[in-house]
Structure formats: structure tokens, C-alpha cells
Amino acid sequence: MAAADDPPIIKVSELFYSIQGESIRAGQPCVFIRLSGCNLRCRYCDSQYTFPDGESRSISAIMAYAAHYPDAIVEVTGGEPLCQANTIPLLRELKKAGRTILLETNGSLDLAPVPEGVIKIMDLKCPDSGMTDKMRFANLQHLTPDDELKFVLTSRRDYEWAVDIIRRQLPEAINTRPLPALLFSPVPTKLEPATLAAWILEDQLPIRLQLQLHKIIWPQTERGV
């Protein structure tokens, strides 16, 4: 058992500095804090390397790494970062340091403890992910206009499900206006971006088509970074 004065420890898959490849902040320099462990197993997951326990890092060590890039945004991602209890203290420390923070989360765990001002990017799992029944739809009420709601799509079925959520459930579930940014992201090899773009235009949806910019810039690497 850790002593009371031991520093808070987080299991980290990797720390790196790169170009933000997703979200409405795509293209900006970003410090990535990718935590290990995930409670879901999406069929199309491209981050399975994060499932095993990563390297133990103290919050102070992670903060020191981020301090090397003081002008970059910071993304805490995974895996699923909220699986670890010390993620919330890490977010608090980043806020104290005045950083702009993105939290990429799969939407299955309670967002209520996330500190105010952290930009939440909630990935609402569509049917073909195999994880829709794990979603915590009550989290929608914790989203603000500064947050983002992402749908990763592999098929027309996913698309129609996501459109139904946007048109029928979001107006009642989210109390704030305007709504969070809405993003549709096609799974590579499963859904052509041009096909998804045509659907969006046909239905005149108020959403953003999102491609993974990092995989366009660095297609030769395993993870696009």
C-alpha cells in the first residue's frame, strides 16, 4: 500500500508532442498524455496497444513533461483516461497551470467529476462498435457549448443511428445552447469519407466531418504519429 505522502501515480502508455489530428482543434500543436487501460473493446479500435498496464508516472513528472511545450494545448486520452482515479487530480493540476486541456473519453464513465473548463470530447459509440449498450447517456447533460460530441461511423446503420440521436435526443438531453460541436468520423477501410460527406450534405446536418489528420500527415507509421 502506498504511503500517505507518496506522489499520485498514473499508468501512462505514452507521452508525446505532435499535431492534434482530431477535434475542432485539428492542426494545432498538442502535448498528448495517453493513459493505459480501457473498459471497452470497440471492434474498430486503433489503440489496442494501450490496453496493458503502462509505465507508472507521477503527476509531477507528467506536468514537467508538458511544461517543455508551454504554448501547446494538452490532450489527456487513452485507452479510457477516466478508468484511473488519479486522472481527475491530473486535470486539476493542468488547469492550475493555465493549460488548455482536451479530455478524450468514451462516454461510458461519469463525467460529473471532470473539472470545470476542461474541454470534454465524448465519443458516443455507435451500434457497429459493439459498445453502444455501455454508453452512459446521462453524460450528455454534462456537456457544454465548449465541448465536443463525436460519432465514429462504420456504416449507414451507424450514420442513421447518430442522426437520430442528434435530431431526437440531444435537444432534450442537453440543457445548454448552443449545443456542443458535433463531429462525424469515418472508420478508415470501413466507410469512405466521400460517401459520408454525401450523406451529410443530403441531410443538411449541422455537423463537422472529421478525418484523422495525423494519419494523413504520417501515413507510413503504425499509429499515424
Long-range contacts (C-beta under 8 A, 24 or more apart in sequence): 7-58, 7-59, 7-60, 8-58, 8-59, 8-86, 8-89, 8-90, 9-56, 9-57, 9-58, 9-86, 10-35, 10-56, 10-57, 10-58, 10-59, 10-62, 10-84, 10-86, 10-87, 10-90, 11-35, 11-36, 11-37, 11-53, 11-54, 11-55, 11-56, 11-57, 11-84, 12-36, 12-54, 12-55, 12-56, 12-57, 12-62, 13-49, 13-50, 13-54, 13-55, 13-78, 13-79, 14-54, 15-57, 15-62, 15-65, 16-225, 17-68, 17-69, 17-72, 18-214, 18-225, 19-213, 19-214, 19-217, 20-73, 20-75, 20-102, 20-213, 20-214, 21-212, 21-213, 21-214, 21-215, 21-217, 21-224, 21-225, 22-121, 22-150, 22-183, 22-185, 22-210, 22-212, 22-213, 22-214, 23-102, 23-121, 23-148, 23-150, 23-183, 23-210, 24-148, 24-181, 24-183, 24-208, 25-73, 25-102, 26-210, 26-213, 27-213, 28-72, 28-73, 29-69, 29-71, 29-72, 29-73, 30-72, 30-73, 30-74, 30-75, 30-102, 31-65, 31-66, 31-69, 31-72, 31-73, 31-74, 31-75, 32-75, 32-77, 32-225, 33-62, 33-66, 33-74, 33-75, 33-76, 33-77, 33-90, 34-77, 34-78, 34-79, 35-76, 35-77, 35-78, 35-79, 35-80, 35-81, 35-83, 35-84, 35-87, 36-78, 36-79, 37-78, 37-79, 37-80, 37-83, 37-84, 38-78, 38-79, 38-80, 38-83, 38-106, 39-80, 39-83, 39-106, 39-108, 39-109, 39-134, 40-80, 40-106, 40-108, 40-125, 40-131, 40-134, 41-130, 41-131, 42-125, 42-129, 42-130, 42-131, 42-152, 43-128, 43-129, 43-130, 43-154, 44-128, 44-129, 44-152, 44-154, 44-187, 44-190, 46-223, 47-78, 47-79, 47-223, 49-223, 50-78, 50-79, 51-79, 59-86, 59-89, 59-90, 59-93, 62-90, 63-93, 63-94, 63-97, 66-94, 66-97, 66-99, 67-97, 73-99, 73-100, 73-101, 73-102, 74-99, 74-100, 74-101, 74-102, 75-101, 75-102, 75-103, 75-104, 76-101, 76-102, 76-103, 76-104, 77-102, 77-103, 77-104, 78-104, 80-105, 80-106, 80-108, 80-109, 81-105, 82-109, 82-110, 82-111, 82-114, 83-109, 88-113, 88-114, 88-115, 91-115, 91-118, 106-131, 107-135, 107-136, 107-139, 108-134, 108-135, 108-136, 109-136, 110-136, 110-139, 111-136, 111-139, 111-142, 111-143, 112-142, 114-142, 119-146, 119-147, 119-148, 120-144, 120-147, 120-148, 121-147, 121-148, 121-150, 122-147, 122-148, 122-149, 122-150, 122-180, 123-150, 123-151, 123-152, 124-149, 124-150, 124-151, 124-162, 124-165, 125-152, 126-151, 126-152, 126-153, 126-154, 126-157, 126-158, 126-161, 126-162, 127-157, 127-158, 127-161, 128-153, 128-154, 128-155, 128-157, 128-158, 129-154, 129-158, 132-161, 137-169, 137-173, 140-169, 140-170, 140-173, 140-174, 141-173, 141-174, 141-175, 143-174, 143-176, 143-180, 144-176, 144-180, 145-176, 145-177, 145-178, 145-179, 145-180, 146-180, 147-180, 147-181, 148-180, 148-181, 148-182, 148-183, 149-179, 149-180, 149-181, 149-182, 149-183, 150-183, 150-184, 150-185, 150-210, 151-182, 151-183, 151-184, 151-185, 152-185, 152-186, 152-187, 153-184, 153-185, 153-186, 153-187, 153-191, 153-196, 154-186, 154-187, 154-190, 154-191, 155-190, 155-191, 156-199, 158-191, 159-184, 159-196, 159-199, 163-203, 163-205, 166-205, 166-207, 181-208, 182-206, 182-207, 182-208, 183-207, 183-208, 183-209, 183-210, 184-208, 184-209, 184-210, 185-209, 185-210, 185-211, 185-212, 186-211, 188-212, 188-215
